[in-house]
Amino acid sequence: MAPSKLFLTFIVVALSTACLRAQEATWELGLAGGGAGYMGDLNQNNPLTISGISAGLYAKRNFNQYLGLRFNYTHGRIGAKDSESGNAQFRERNLAFKTSLNEFSALLDLNLFDFKLGGGNRYLTPYLFAGAGLVIFKPTFTWDGETYRLDRMATEGQETGYKNAVLTIPYGVGIRYNYKDTWCVFSEIGYRTPMTDYLDDVSGKYPEVPVIVGNQQNPYNLSDPSLNKIGAAGTQRGDFRKRDTYLFVSVGISFTFVTSKCYSF
């Protein structure tokens, strides 16, 4: 199922569940940390590859033991190098990048079991989440001691460049455990579909005029760093998929502030 259809299905199920059993509304604060990964033009086939770290925090409104609305901020770092690929064609292409990710998102969070902190009786529950957000990314490459912002270099000959702040669609699964009154520990994995194919600065074709950095004694071709200069102008530089994907894998802890005011739906 496509991420957009999965997202819509999740929204319908979550809102339907909210109407089944209204309980006390509570606020929850959480912290998490773990790894970050990426799938795209430099990693086309390994959806669980972790290439950097992640850390985040959130505030969540729990409406009942099933449904909550979570407001997240997550910072992550991802990267990839063709030179480390198991694919000989990728090693020949020799592209590389690193980027930070700053994501702000709102997520609907659905517990699958009757979770204790929302008024239920289960201490352990798996959960699903999906939502929408904004991700800011700044792909870079370092050569001869200097770091270059690839989104400003027009490495594929883009006349107007590309946006480095785009809509992103998060979705994923997790498990949480209420281990002491209002405290919980949790672990989750979440994939993101950003509305861009340029997390890695690679999407289209090799340009007519390549971007050269460095100096005459030590130049570097950012557009075509291939070992044998395979990047003929107009030939494909990346894959044919329209978007990159990134993921966060994390473990964390949260505290819930229980209120006495009840809400009905």
N, C-alpha and C positions, 0 to 999 in steps of 0.2 A: 504494500500500500504506500502511495506517495506521502511524503511528510505533510503536505497541506491537507490531504484527506484524513490522515491519522490525527492531525491537530483538531479538525472540525469534529471528528468522532469523539475525541477526548472531551471537548467542550460540552457536547450534548450529554455525555454520560456523567460528567462532573456536576453539571447544573441539575440534572435529574436526581442525582444522589443527594444533593443539598436539600431537596424538597422532601426527602423521605423521613428525615429525623433531625429536627432542629435542637441544638443543645446550647450551652453557654459559649459565647464568643470570647476568645482569648487572644492575647498577643504573644508572639514568640520571637526571640532573638537567637541567631545562630552564627557560628564561625566554622569555616571548613578550609581544608588544604589538601593538596594532592598533586596530580600530574595533568599535563595538557598534551594533546596530540592533534594531528592534522591529516587529512586526506585531500589530495589535489594533484597538480601536474607533476610534482616531485615525489609523491607517494600515492600511487594509483590503486593499490590493491591490499593495503594492510590497515583495516579500520581501527585496530587496537594499538597502533604504534604510538608510544609516548615519547615526546621529544623535548619536553620542558616541564616547568612547574606551574602550579596554579594556587591561588588563595582567594578567599572571598568571605563575604558576610551578607546577612539578610535579615529583614524584618518580615514577619508573617502574621496574617490575621487568620486564625482558625475559627471557622464558623460553626463547626460541629466536629464529631470524631472522625469524619470522613474528608471534609472539604476545607481547603485553606487557600488564601491568596498570598503569594510570596513576592517580595520585592528584593531583588538580588543585585549585588555588585560583585563581579569576579574579575580578577587580573590573572592573566596567563602568559606564558611564553612558549612559542613553537618555532620550529625550524626544520630544515632538511638540506641534505647535500647529495647531488647526483653521484659524487665521487665515492659515497659510501653505499650506493645501491648494489643489489645483487643482479641488476639488469645491465648487460654490457652496453646497450644503446644509451641508457641513462648516464652511465659513467663517461661515455664519449661526449654526451651533450654538456655535462660538467656545470650545470646551474646550481645555485645555492641561495639560501635566504635565511634570515631570522626576523621574527616580528614579535612585538608585545601585543596583547589583546586586552582591551578594557571594555567589559560588557556590562550594560545596565539592562535589566530585564524585569518583567512582571510575569509570574508563573501561576497557573492554577495547579494545585497540589492535591491529589486524590489518594487517600489511604484505602487499601483494598479490604482491610479488616476493621473491626469495631474498636478503634484505638482508645486507650485508657484516658489520655489527656484531654480528649474532646468529649468525654462523658461515657465512653465505652468500657469494656472490660479486658481488652487484649493489650498485653505489654509489648508485643512485637507485631509489626505489620510491614508488608511491602507496599510501595506507593508508586504512582505514576505522576509525571508532571509534563506540562507543555505551556507555551506562552509566546511572547514576542519581546523583542528588545532592540537595543542599539549596540553595535560593536565598533570600536575604534581600533584600527591597526596601522602599523607603520613599518612595512618591510624594509630591511636594511641588508647591506653587504659590506664587509670590511676588507680593504686591500691596502697593503703597505702601511698599516697603522692608521688608516683613515676610514671612517665609517660613512657610507653613502645611503641616503634615503632613496630607495628605489622608486617609491611612488612619485618622486619629483624628477626622475631621470628620463622618463619616456623611453624605456628600453625596447619597446615594440613600436616606436615611432608614433605613439598616440599624440594627436594634436592638442587634445584637451586633458590628457592624463586620465586619472580615474579617482573616484571618491574613496577616501580612507575612513569614512564613517557611514555605515550602512545598516539597514534593517537586518535583524537576524532572528531565526525561529528556533528556539531551544525545545528539546523534548528528551525524555529519558525515564529511567527507573531507579529506584533505590529501596533501602530497607532501614527502618528506624526502630529503636528499642528504648522504652521508658525504663530506666534502670534505677531511678531514685526520685520519687515524688514528681517534681516539675522539671527534672533534667532528662534529656534524651541524648543518645549517640546515634549516628546515622552514617550510611555510606551510599553513594550514588554514582551513576555514570550517565552523562548527558551529552548528546550530540547537538550540534548547531548547524543550521543551514543558512549562511549569510547570503545576502543578495549581491554577491560579487564572485568573480573567478580570479581575483588578484591578491588573495592573502599572501601568495608566494611570488607576486609580481610576474607571473607567467600565465598567459591565456591564449594569445593569438599567434601571429606570425613574426618571423624575423624581419626587421625593418630594412629599408633601402640604405639608410645611413646609420651605422651602429654607434652606440654610445661608448666612447673610450675615456677611461680615467687613468690616473697615475701621471707619469711623466715619460719623456722620450726614452729614458734608460730602463724604465720598468712600467710599461703600459699594460692596461687590462681592458678587455672588451666585455663590458657588462651585458651587452645584447647577445653576444655569441662567444662565450668562453670555452667552446668545444675544443677538444684536444687537436683535432685536425680540420678545424674551420668548416664544419658541416652545414652551418646555418645560412644557406643561400637565401637571399632576400625573397620574401613572399612564401617561403615554405613554413610548414607548421612548427611552432616553437613549443607549444604545450599540447595537452590532450584536447578532446572535443567536448568534454563535459562543460556545462554552462556555469557551474558553481563549485567552489571548494567547500570543504566541511572541516569543522574542528570539534574537539570534544574536551570535556573536563571530567576527570575521575577524582573523587574526593572522599574523605572521611571528615566528620565534624562532630560538634557538640552544640546543643541548644538549651535554652532555658525558657519556660513558658510562664507567663504572668496570668494567673487564673482570675477572672472577674466573676462577679455575681449577677450581672445583668444578662438577661436572656433575650434572644432575638428569634423571631419567627419568620418563615419564608412563605 
